[in-house]
Amino acid sequence: MRKQGIGEDELFCFLEAKRNKDIRYDLILSSMCTRPHPVAIRAHNLFMETNLGDPGLFPGTHEVEQILVTRFAELFSCPEAGGYATSGGTESNIQALRIARQIHPTKRPNVILPASAHFSCQKACDMLGLQMRCVPPDKEMRMDTDVLAGMIDADTCGILAVAGTTEYGVVDPIPAIAALAQEHGIFFHVDAAFGGLVLPFLPDSPAFDFSIPGVSSISVDPHKMGMSTIPAGVLMVRDPLVLHRLNVDTPYLTVKKEFTLAGTRSGASVAGALAVLDYLGRNGMEAVVSGCMENTKRLIGGMEAFGIHRAVTPDVNVATFMPCRIPDRWVVSATRNNHIRIVCMPHVTRDHVEAFLEDIGELNVTAT
Ligand code: PLP
């Protein structure tokens, strides 16, 4: 550490130079995060110094978190559901599987999930000592329920499925999986970190939420399609009491127990999350999602016109394609099967899609 501090001008000159090295969102086609909505930034700044880890000191911020939870309870068709704000999908998945393990104690617990599950599940299973049983995908990259059924045994404490997979943007067959989970009395977590703020706003969404008996918990990330500031995730549980299975004593705080994974938790991005939902309302969210889906369709149509075919037809705004040459200035990603992957987030406008298609056409059509 420096012995003598530096001046503010010098400091911010240095920080700005670092920040300028970052890639601008305009060119990022690979991320599930996006530029925060202006109301999220305003709310974030207002709640900058708050700590949800000690709610008695910040009762107003705690109320904001509770309201956010009730918004998701309504959105996910179960007004009695509970939950809390996490740092994102990773923490939500860890906590959901922690609950599953608590509810079904066994010597060699296992969790069954699709091979397409987010890598956070691997972290969760590693931390929690859970055997991870992966169900291979069907040809549309969804979880195969017949294979799942054959993997369940007495040590299965949880099943996890994904509503809006990270790599292919598809929704696993949640009703069929939920039916199996219910039949065997197994905790069933739906990872809707991405899809949770897309699917409720689609005209013909595949079912994924608490309206399906057998869905025990859902994760959703406002810092993805919710356009909040980072970090903002939410873990929702059908039965709020299951959260208390994770309680530990917190002797020196204003509350005597807590079930969260993180101790200190910023209220800033939580306020940001609520701000966006309340500012846009259902109509506003529908407009955002519809724009992203239109851009996804246009992108798929445009790529296929160049002979670059889709890998699957997505349920949400993630498009995947057969390998092709990508113009240098754009940032796309590759799936584990080497498909090109593009996420049409709110910052990816129609102009960006058209400019990308033009570059792709030049590179791939003239090259062939
Ligand atoms: N679950 C899904 C489906 C995701 O797509 C992601 C991230 O993209 C995560 C979990 C992890 O979320 P985070 O990076 O916010 O922890």
Boltz pocket constraint, residues with backbone or C-beta under 6 A from the ligand:
constraints:
  - pocket:
      binder: B
      contacts: [[A, 32], [A, 87], [A, 88], [A, 89], [A, 90], [A, 91], [A, 93], [A, 118], [A, 120], [A, 162], [A, 164], [A, 165], [A, 166], [A, 191], [A, 192], [A, 193], [A, 194], [A, 221], [A, 233]]
      max_distance: 6.0
